[in-house]
Amino acid sequence: MVEVFLLETRAKILLVEDEPLISEVAAEALEEQGFIVDAVANAFDALRRLQRGPTVDILFTDINLPGGMDGTALARRARELRPDLPVIYTSGSGAATDLPHRVEGAMFVSKPYDLFNLGRLVRHLVAASRMRVGAALSA
């Protein structure tokens, strides 16, 4: 029964990327894989989207963002609003896998990333999150 629910509900990704070409290519590829993508260029726009309600299933954010708030700070603020929100960080600058301020359970994907594998990771994280929420509701 849970599998049917997961297959019928399209996951919504909040993509936070300040490079327009990267954002466009990533959004298009993820949409082709069946996701709904809401792309924004900075952390403040992302927070506004998150504050509108619980319609985002996963946050996929670049670490280096313009405007005074980076991706790690965004993820911390997002988790204040939604403690169960899956987070994937990305960066093209060095080995950012050891981020001292990343949120618990967050994943890291280095740029340039394989868009097919990114889609698989998103599906996995969203399914795990939905199963946790479903288990909590039935308990």
FENTASUL-V922578 format. One record per backbone hydrogen bond with DSSP energy under -1.0 kcal/mol. NH is the residue of the N-H (numbers start at 0). CO is the residue of the C=O. E is the energy in kcal/mol with one decimal. If there is no record, write none. Layout:
NH;CO;E + NH;CO;E
This chain:
4;0;-1.6 + 5;1;-2.3 + 6;2;-2.2 + 7;3;-2.1 + 8;4;-1.4 + 12;35;-3.2 + 13;57;-2.8 + 14;37;-1.9 + 15;59;-2.8 + 16;39;-2.2 + 22;18;-2.7 + 23;19;-2.6 + 24;20;-2.4 + 25;21;-2.7 + 26;22;-2.7 + 27;23;-2.4 + 28;24;-2.4 + 29;25;-2.5 + 30;26;-2.4 + 31;27;-2.2 + 33;30;-1.8 + 34;29;-2.2 + 35;10;-2.7 + 37;12;-2.9 + 39;14;-2.8 + 45;41;-1.7 + 46;42;-2.5 + 47;43;-1.9 + 48;44;-1.9 + 49;45;-2.3 + 50;46;-2.3 + 52;49;-1.1 + 56;11;-2.6 + 57;11;-1.4 + 58;85;-2.6 + 59;13;-2.7 + 60;87;-2.5 + 61;15;-2.6 + 62;89;-2.3 + 70;62;-2.8 + 73;69;-2.3 + 74;70;-2.3 + 75;71;-2.0 + 76;72;-2.3 + 77;73;-2.9 + 78;74;-2.4 + 79;75;-1.3 + 80;76;-1.4 + 81;77;-2.9 + 84;81;-2.1 + 87;58;-3.0 + 88;106;-3.1 + 89;60;-1.8 + 95;93;-1.4 + 101;98;-1.1 + 105;102;-1.8 + 106;86;-2.3 + 108;88;-2.6 + 110;90;-2.7 + 117;113;-2.3 + 118;114;-2.1 + 119;115;-1.9 + 120;116;-2.4 + 121;117;-2.7 + 122;118;-2.5 + 123;119;-2.3 + 124;120;-2.7 + 125;121;-2.7 + 126;122;-2.4 + 127;123;-2.4 + 128;124;-2.3 + 129;125;-2.7 + 130;126;-2.2 + 131;127;-1.9 + 132;128;-2.3 + 133;129;-2.8 + 134;130;-2.4 + 135;131;-2.3 + 136;132;-2.2 + 137;133;-1.7
